[in-house]
Amino acid sequence: MNNLIKLNETLVDKYYPSTGKTYQITKKQLIYECSICSEEQTVNITTSKQWIKGSIEYYLNKPCKNCDKRQKAFDGLLIKAASKFSNNEFDYSAINLTNFISGTTPVPIKCNKHNLIFNTSLYNHTAKYYSPNNPNKGGCPECAKESQQQAETFTVQDWKRRLRDLFPHITFSTALQITDKLEGFTRLNFDCEHHGPFESNLHNMSKSVYFCPLCAQDNNSWGGRARRTDIGGTLYFIHIPLLNVWKLGVTKHTVEERQRDLPHEYEVVWTVKFTTLKAAYAEETRLFRVYKDHRLKEVPKGLLGKAKGITELLNCSIPLTEVSHS
């Protein structure tokens, strides 16, 4: 199909600085229709008749820049998909340049094995191939579930051994038969000695850092750490001579580990150990209330480098006798 619409010629004024004069020149524009999206495209061309003829031949049935870019990305991702999957695993016939905007746009893909149409981007589709760490094959949920069940179907004794090795403070609270075989997606009840009962599936055991959701909250949020009673804490007070400021804080590690990113030399004025982290944070909060008028309000950004605790700075010393050990 010849998608050329017209050759447009207009007279425009052009100023030439070398002569200081303005001349009228003929501006030629080639208006053509994109062969994919059918939108009008305008291209400026030179006055050469030979060049005009070549331009007309060049733009016949030519897509616009956006469609051309999408076409190349689409072809490239399909080639990548064909190299990872066999020809009969997935059906891409429902994908075209109308529903494909970019590699991250969800498009319909059919899994021939399960006769299931699912929506995912071609980028994720080619990235999510089966491996021991990522069983989501091509983004098909049924393939992912099937692969996961094959990878993680163990006896109760195996699951208990894995739980004991990874999380010794967590036990099964669901009654199980020793001869049972459980899949990774099986949801069971567990009991954390720090936070009590919770529910999760067995697959989360191998991919979670803490497994118990409240254990994760305790370690990843300030509010969670301030409630912990299973470990001790240290309330410390240091002086930074170069800045002539003091810093009050709490840590479950040593002061040296806590201040390893501090770019300035410091002196440890005193440290007090508490049996629980909760008690240490409670005493820190009490001292900040007592010395609220001595806390630094405006602190320059980067004063402590990469070290944390810029809101813990004071302009005066706190004697050890002010600390309540109860």
Helices and strands as residue ranges (DSSP letters): E 4-16, E 21-33, E 40-45, H 49-59, H 65-84, E 90-91, E 106-111, E 116-121, H 122-127, H 141-151, E 153-155, H 156-166, E 170-172, E 181-183, E 187-192, E 196-201, H 203-207, H 213-220, H 222-225, E 233-240, E 245-251, H 255-258, E 267-274, H 277-290, G 292-294, G 310-312, E 313-314, G 320-322
